[in-house]
Structures are given as C-alpha cells and as structure tokens.
Amino acid sequence: MGDYTGRHRPLVSAFRERKRGPRATCIRFAAAVLMIGAVLASAGFLNRKMVEQTGGPLSPRPAESIQDDGLLNLAAVSPPPSAGPVGAPATGPATTPGRTSPPPTGGGVAMTKGGPAGAWNFEENKGVVAADSSGFQRSAMLCGGAAWGAGHDSPSGLRLAASFGDGCAYATGAMLRTDTGFTVSAWVNLDPGARESAALSQEGTTASGFYLMYDDSSRWCMRMPRSDSGQADFIEACGNGSAQAGRWTHLAGVYDSAARQVRLYVDGAKAGSAIHPGMMWRALGYFYMGRARYSGDEFYRWQGSIDEVRAFDYALNDQQVADLFGGKA
C-alpha cells in the first residue's frame, strides 16, 4: 500500500500542530460539543412529551403557520378544541324547529306546542309600528292609509277604510309554513256596505297562501288556493251567511295538515270545515293584515277595523280556539 501518511504529510502535520494549539481552542471545541448534545437531548425530551400527550411525534409546521415576519402564527398551528367523544349528546337548550328562541307560554290556553308565533294588539295608538307581544319581536309596520282607531276592548286598534286609501299592516318574512298546520285569528269589525275583503293573509308570488276574509255572500270564510296561480281552485270553509257589519267578531282560520282539513271559527265556535285532498303549497311572502294577493295584484282590501291578531305555527283544536276567543291567549 502507498504511504498515505507521507503523501499527506502537510495535512497530518497541520493536525498535529492544531492539537498542540492553545488550550482555549480545546475548551471552545468541548463547549460546542456539549451545546449540540444539550440541544439534541432537549429535542428528544420534547418529542417524548408530545408522544405522551398526543399519541404521536411532533409534526412539521405547515407553511401557513409561518408569518411574513418569520414568526410563528399560533392560530394556524393550535389544535382545534375537542368536540368530545363521538356519539356524545349535544349540550345547550333545545329549540323547536323554525323558532329562534324558546316558545313563550300560551297565556292560559292549553297550547300543545307553545304560544303564538306572532301577536299584535295594536295598543300604540300612534306611529307606524305595532309591537309583537309573542316574544319573537316581529313588529308589524303600518302601510298606505292605515290609521289608528277604536279597538275591540280598548281605545286603540288598526283602522282601515276605503277613504284612507290602500291601508294595511304587515310583518316581514314568512310568518307561517302554509304547507303545514297553522292557525290565524283576529277581532274584526266590518264597515257597513263593505265589499269582499281579507282580514289576514300571507303572500305568495301570484296568490296568497290563505285568506281569512269576508265574501260577497255575507259570509266569513277561510280560503286556501290549491296552487300559487291566478286560476287556482279554492278549498274554503265558510259560515252560513250571517256575517254582520258594524260589530266586533272573532274569526279564526285553521289548516290542519294531519287531518287534511280547513276550518273556520266564528266567535269561538266552528262555523265551517272542508277536506283538503292533497298537499298545500308554501307561501314565502309577508304576513298581511288588511289585504291579500290575487292574480299577482294586491286585492281584497279590508274596510273596517282589525285588532288582537294572532298567528300560531300549528293547528289549534276546537277547545283551544274557544279559549282564544275567551281571551285566555
């Protein structure tokens, strides 16, 4: 073999000279070795701790965890809070579908699903806003020529008359699911000589989903069109032609989807019913007091007064409507 020592004698000599260098050089070299060992030991300790806590080793930082200034973005690398074990029951108050808060009480009525979804007593007697006393804060806005007048049992109610123009009141948003069960009610006072007109409705695109109304045959009616069109047939439950003008009357209209039945109540008693043979459609427009929509136009403008309006998002039974008439809701 060749003499590698001789061939590289200058390198070996330099190494030997370095070994014979100042003692400070050796101390610095030893310190560097100790520092490297400490860093490696620390990394191993951290990795062991991560394994103990998470069940896995430290993972590389994602690119998005490094900010432009070179610092660690803690939000990007912090683990999400634990969602609890799979299958654990959810916590927090339960809410009824369609409601944004727990339902209020029925105010004395034996309500099976809570109180009204909307309730307007028209006690303000001024301004253009009627407060919603249901607890869901769905205030009604007066529109057109709507005014204040005497109410059913108070000095204040909603007053609508032909001489005032196109008066009404409305609550924004679809108050009720007209394709499922619901109930609407109001105290109404019709002006003598009034024409066909609607006390309550909820608009669709072309028609309203329902009409709680007075018709030209001197009848109170609860009408529901089969579809959102101007040519749709009506399912209607009407009274016997004894509607009286100039006096306060309590009307309630019910759509009972389970029984496929439309019902009308006058002063707390059932006055008419009709079988609905199929599914209803859903009207997505505003809830109106004093007018309705028919064939794409505003129609059936009320001539008279309206007070104490209620809207329930389920069908009331006979006793519940009687209690509503008796002032227990």
C-alpha positions in Angstrom: 0.0 0.0 0.0 1.1 3.5 -0.6 2.4 5.8 2.1 -0.7 7.9 2.6 0.9 9.4 5.7 3.9 10.6 3.7 1.7 11.7 0.7 -0.4 13.9 3.0 2.3 14.9 5.4 1.4 18.6 5.4 -2.2 17.8 6.4 -1.1 15.4 9.2 1.5 17.9 10.4 -1.1 20.7 10.5 -3.4 18.4 12.5 -0.7 17.6 14.9 0.1 21.4 15.2 -3.5 22.1 15.9 -3.6 19.5 18.7 -0.6 21.3 20.1 -2.5 24.7 19.9 -3.6 26.8 22.8 -5.7 25.3 25.5 -8.5 27.8 24.8 -9.2 26.1 21.4 -9.8 22.8 23.1 -12.2 24.4 25.6 -14.2 26.1 22.9 -14.4 22.8 21.0 -15.6 20.9 24.1 -18.2 23.6 24.8 -19.6 23.4 21.3 -19.9 19.6 21.6 -21.8 19.9 24.9 -24.1 22.5 23.4 -25.0 20.3 20.5 -25.6 17.4 22.9 -27.9 19.5 25.0 -30.0 20.6 22.0 -30.4 17.0 20.8 -31.4 15.9 24.3 -33.9 18.7 24.6 -35.5 17.7 21.2 -35.8 14.1 22.3 -37.4 15.2 25.6 -40.0 17.3 23.7 -40.7 14.6 21.3 -41.3 12.1 24.1 -43.7 14.6 25.8 -45.6 15.1 22.6 -45.9 11.3 22.2 -47.2 11.0 25.8 -49.8 13.9 25.3 -51.0 13.3 21.7 -50.0 9.8 20.9 -47.8 10.9 18.0 -44.5 12.6 17.4 -44.0 16.3 16.6 -45.2 17.0 13.1 -43.7 19.6 10.7 -45.2 23.1 10.8 -47.5 23.8 7.9 -46.4 26.5 5.5 -49.3 28.8 6.5 -48.1 28.7 10.1 -45.1 31.0 9.3 -46.0 34.6 9.0 -44.3 37.1 6.7 -42.2 38.4 9.5 -40.8 34.9 10.2 -42.7 34.4 13.4 -45.0 31.5 14.2 -48.7 32.1 13.6 -50.1 30.4 16.7 -53.7 30.4 15.3 -52.6 28.3 12.4 -51.0 25.6 14.4 -53.1 25.5 17.5 -55.2 22.3 17.6 -59.0 22.8 17.5 -60.9 22.4 20.8 -62.1 18.9 21.5 -65.5 18.1 20.2 -66.0 15.4 22.8 -66.4 11.7 22.2 -68.2 10.5 19.1 -71.8 10.0 19.8 -71.8 12.2 22.9 -75.1 14.1 23.4 -75.2 17.7 22.4 -75.4 20.3 25.2 -77.4 23.5 25.4 -81.1 24.4 25.3 -83.3 22.6 22.9 -85.3 24.7 20.4 -88.3 24.0 18.3 -87.5 23.8 14.5 -88.4 27.1 12.9 -88.2 29.1 16.2 -85.2 31.2 17.1 -85.8 31.1 20.8 -87.8 29.0 23.3 -91.5 29.4 22.7 -93.4 31.6 25.1 -96.3 30.2 27.2 -99.8 30.1 25.9 -101.2 32.7 28.2 -103.7 30.3 29.8 -104.6 28.3 26.7 -103.7 24.6 26.8 -101.3 25.0 23.9 -99.6 21.8 22.9 -96.7 23.4 21.1 -96.2 26.8 22.8 -97.7 30.2 22.3 -98.3 32.3 19.2 -95.5 32.9 16.6 -96.8 36.4 16.3 -99.3 38.6 18.4 -100.2 42.2 17.6 -102.6 44.0 20.0 -102.4 47.5 18.3 -102.3 49.3 21.6 -99.8 52.0 20.4 -102.5 54.4 19.1 -99.7 56.4 17.3 -96.8 56.0 15.0 -96.3 53.3 12.3 -95.1 50.3 14.3 -97.3 47.8 16.1 -95.3 45.7 18.7 -95.3 41.9 18.7 -96.2 40.6 22.1 -95.4 37.0 21.3 -91.8 37.4 22.4 -90.4 36.9 18.9 -90.1 40.6 18.2 -91.8 40.5 14.8 -93.2 44.0 14.8 -95.8 45.0 12.2 -95.5 48.1 10.0 -98.5 50.2 9.1 -98.6 51.0 5.4 -100.6 53.1 3.0 -103.5 54.8 4.5 -103.6 52.7 7.7 -104.6 54.6 10.8 -105.4 54.1 14.5 -109.0 53.8 15.8 -111.1 52.2 18.5 -110.1 48.6 19.2 -112.1 45.6 20.3 -111.9 46.3 24.0 -109.6 49.2 24.2 -109.3 52.7 22.7 -106.7 51.6 20.2 -106.8 49.3 17.2 -105.9 49.1 13.5 -108.3 51.3 11.4 -108.6 50.7 7.6 -111.2 52.3 5.4 -111.8 52.9 1.7 -111.5 56.7 2.3 -108.0 56.2 3.7 -106.6 54.6 0.6 -104.6 51.3 0.4 -104.1 50.8 4.1 -102.7 47.7 5.7 -100.1 46.3 8.2 -97.5 43.7 7.6 -94.9 41.6 9.4 -91.8 40.9 7.3 -90.7 37.4 6.4 -92.8 34.2 6.0 -94.6 34.1 9.4 -96.1 30.7 8.8 -95.5 27.5 6.9 -98.7 27.4 4.8 -97.8 23.9 3.6 -98.1 22.6 7.2 -100.6 23.2 10.0 -101.2 26.7 11.3 -103.8 28.9 12.9 -104.6 32.6 12.4 -107.2 34.8 14.3 -108.3 38.3 14.8 -111.1 40.5 16.1 -112.6 42.3 13.1 -115.3 45.0 12.6 -116.5 45.4 9.1 -117.8 48.7 7.8 -121.4 48.6 6.5 -121.5 48.3 2.7 -118.0 46.8 2.6 -117.1 44.6 -0.4 -115.3 41.3 -0.4 -112.1 41.8 1.7 -109.4 39.9 3.6 -108.5 40.5 7.2 -105.4 38.2 7.2 -103.2 36.6 4.6 -99.7 35.5 3.7 -98.4 36.3 0.3 -97.0 34.0 -2.4 -95.9 35.2 -5.8 -99.3 35.3 -7.6 -101.7 34.4 -4.8 -101.8 34.4 -1.0 -101.4 31.1 0.8 -104.6 31.7 2.7 -107.4 34.3 3.1 -109.3 34.8 6.3 -112.0 37.0 4.9 -115.5 38.3 4.2 -117.0 37.4 0.9 -119.8 39.0 -1.2 -122.4 36.4 0.1 -122.2 37.9 3.6 -120.1 35.0 4.8 -117.0 34.7 6.8 -114.5 32.3 5.1 -111.2 30.6 5.4 -109.9 30.1 1.9 -106.8 28.3 0.6 -105.9 28.2 -3.1 -104.6 24.8 -4.4 -101.6 26.5 -6.0 -99.8 29.8 -6.4 -101.7 30.9 -9.5 -104.5 33.2 -10.5 -106.5 30.3 -11.9 -106.3 28.0 -8.9 -109.3 26.4 -7.3 -110.1 27.2 -3.6 -110.6 25.0 -0.7 -112.8 27.0 1.5 -114.5 26.7 4.9 -117.3 29.3 5.2 -120.1 30.3 7.6 -123.8 30.4 6.8 -124.1 33.9 5.5 -124.7 35.6 8.8 -121.7 38.0 8.8 -122.7 41.2 10.4 -121.2 44.6 9.7 -120.7 47.2 12.4 -119.9 44.8 15.3 -116.8 43.1 16.6 -116.5 39.5 15.6 -113.7 37.0 16.4 -112.5 35.0 13.4 -110.1 32.1 13.4 -108.9 30.1 10.4 -107.1 26.7 10.8 -105.3 24.5 8.4 -104.9 21.0 10.0 -102.4 19.2 7.7 -102.6 16.0 9.7 -106.4 15.8 9.2 -106.2 17.5 5.7 -108.8 19.9 6.9 -109.5 23.6 6.6 -111.7 25.0 9.4 -113.4 28.4 10.2 -114.4 29.5 13.7 -116.7 32.5 14.4 -116.8 33.8 18.0 -115.1 30.6 19.3 -117.4 28.1 17.6 -116.7 26.1 14.5 -118.7 27.6 11.6 -117.5 25.5 8.7 -114.9 23.0 7.5 -113.6 21.5 4.3 -111.5 18.5 3.4 -108.2 19.3 1.6 -107.4 16.4 -0.7 -103.7 16.9 -1.1 -100.6 18.8 0.0 -100.6 22.6 0.2 -98.0 24.9 -1.2 -95.7 27.2 0.7 -96.3 30.9 0.6 -93.0 32.7 1.3 -94.1 36.3 1.4 -95.1 38.8 4.1 -97.9 38.3 6.6 -100.5 40.9 5.9 -103.4 42.4 7.9 -106.0 44.2 5.8 -105.2 42.9 2.3 -104.2 39.9 0.2 -102.7 38.9 -3.2 -104.8 37.5 -6.1 -103.7 37.0 -9.7 -100.5 38.9 -9.0 -102.1 42.1 -7.7 -102.9 43.5 -4.3 -106.5 42.6 -3.7 -109.3 42.2 -1.1 -108.6 45.4 0.8 -110.2 45.4 4.3 -112.8 48.1 5.0 -113.2 48.4 8.8 -111.1 47.7 11.9 -108.8 44.8 13.0 -107.5 44.1 16.4 -105.7 41.4 18.5 -104.2 39.4 15.7 -102.6 36.0 16.5 -100.6 33.6 14.3 -99.8 30.1 15.5 -97.4 27.8 13.6 -99.6 24.7 14.3 -103.3 23.8 14.1 -105.4 24.7 17.2 -108.2 22.3 18.2 -111.8 23.3 18.9 -111.2 23.9 22.7 -108.0 25.9 22.1 -109.9 28.2 19.6 -112.7 28.6 22.2 -110.1 29.6 24.8 -108.6 32.0 22.4 -111.9 33.7 21.8 -112.4 33.8 25.6 -109.3 36.0 26.0 -107.0 33.3 27.5 -104.2 33.8 25.0 
